[in-house]
Amino acid sequence: MEIAVVGTPEFTLGFQLAGISHLHNPVDDEAMASVLRTLLNSKEVGIVVVDSTSLSRLPERLREQLSASVTPTVLGIGTEEDNTLRDTIRKAIGVDLWA
C-alpha cells in the first residue's frame, strides 16, 4: 500500500523529499474534494496525508467520510494544534497514546 499526500506544493514538498511519489496538488477546494474522493476508492492507497487547513474547508459530509475511513486512513496534518491525528490513532488501535 502507498502513502498519498494532498495539499499545496509547499505542503507536499517535504514528503516528496522524503521519497513519497504519490503527490496531489489540487488548485482549488473543488479539485481537492475530487482528488480525495478518488483516493477514498483507491485500492493502492493505505494512508492519505492532507493539509489540515485544506481539510477544514471541505464539505462536512466529505469530512465525515474521510474521518470514518479505515482504509485508507486519512490524516490531517498542519501547523495548528489539531486532535485529528490523536483521534485517528485512538480509533485505529484502541489506545490513547497521549494519555
Secondary structure as a PSIPRED ss2 file (coil, helix, strand):
# PSIPRED VFORMAT (PSIPRED V4.0)

   1 M C   1.000  0.000  0.000
   2 E E   0.000  0.000  1.000
   3 I E   0.000  0.000  1.000
   4 A E   0.000  0.000  1.000
   5 V E   0.000  0.000  1.000
   6 V E   0.000  0.000  1.000
   7 G C   1.000  0.000  0.000
   8 T C   1.000  0.000  0.000
   9 P H   0.000  1.000  0.000
  10 E H   0.000  1.000  0.000
  11 F H   0.000  1.000  0.000
  12 T H   0.000  1.000  0.000
  13 L H   0.000  1.000  0.000
  14 G H   0.000  1.000  0.000
  15 F H   0.000  1.000  0.000
  16 Q H   0.000  1.000  0.000
  17 L H   0.000  1.000  0.000
  18 A C   1.000  0.000  0.000
  19 G C   1.000  0.000  0.000
  20 I C   1.000  0.000  0.000
  21 S C   1.000  0.000  0.000
  22 H E   0.000  0.000  1.000
  23 L E   0.000  0.000  1.000
  24 H E   0.000  0.000  1.000
  25 N C   1.000  0.000  0.000
  26 P C   1.000  0.000  0.000
  27 V C   1.000  0.000  0.000
  28 D C   1.000  0.000  0.000
  29 D H   0.000  1.000  0.000
  30 E H   0.000  1.000  0.000
  31 A H   0.000  1.000  0.000
  32 M H   0.000  1.000  0.000
  33 A H   0.000  1.000  0.000
  34 S H   0.000  1.000  0.000
  35 V H   0.000  1.000  0.000
  36 L H   0.000  1.000  0.000
  37 R H   0.000  1.000  0.000
  38 T H   0.000  1.000  0.000
  39 L H   0.000  1.000  0.000
  40 L H   0.000  1.000  0.000
  41 N C   1.000  0.000  0.000
  42 S C   1.000  0.000  0.000
  43 K C   1.000  0.000  0.000
  44 E C   1.000  0.000  0.000
  45 V E   0.000  0.000  1.000
  46 G E   0.000  0.000  1.000
  47 I E   0.000  0.000  1.000
  48 V E   0.000  0.000  1.000
  49 V E   0.000  0.000  1.000
  50 V E   0.000  0.000  1.000
  51 D E   0.000  0.000  1.000
  52 S H   0.000  1.000  0.000
  53 T H   0.000  1.000  0.000
  54 S H   0.000  1.000  0.000
  55 L H   0.000  1.000  0.000
  56 S H   0.000  1.000  0.000
  57 R C   1.000  0.000  0.000
  58 L C   1.000  0.000  0.000
  59 P C   1.000  0.000  0.000
  60 E H   0.000  1.000  0.000
  61 R H   0.000  1.000  0.000
  62 L H   0.000  1.000  0.000
  63 R H   0.000  1.000  0.000
  64 E H   0.000  1.000  0.000
  65 Q H   0.000  1.000  0.000
  66 L H   0.000  1.000  0.000
  67 S H   0.000  1.000  0.000
  68 A H   0.000  1.000  0.000
  69 S C   1.000  0.000  0.000
  70 V C   1.000  0.000  0.000
  71 T C   1.000  0.000  0.000
  72 P C   1.000  0.000  0.000
  73 T E   0.000  0.000  1.000
  74 V E   0.000  0.000  1.000
  75 L E   0.000  0.000  1.000
  76 G E   0.000  0.000  1.000
  77 I E   0.000  0.000  1.000
  78 G C   1.000  0.000  0.000
  79 T C   1.000  0.000  0.000
  80 E C   1.000  0.000  0.000
  81 E C   1.000  0.000  0.000
  82 D C   1.000  0.000  0.000
  83 N C   1.000  0.000  0.000
  84 T H   0.000  1.000  0.000
  85 L H   0.000  1.000  0.000
  86 R H   0.000  1.000  0.000
  87 D H   0.000  1.000  0.000
  88 T H   0.000  1.000  0.000
  89 I H   0.000  1.000  0.000
  90 R H   0.000  1.000  0.000
  91 K H   0.000  1.000  0.000
  92 A H   0.000  1.000  0.000
  93 I H   0.000  1.000  0.000
  94 G C   1.000  0.000  0.000
  95 V C   1.000  0.000  0.000
  96 D C   1.000  0.000  0.000
  97 L C   1.000  0.000  0.000
  98 W C   1.000  0.000  0.000
  99 A C   1.000  0.000  0.000
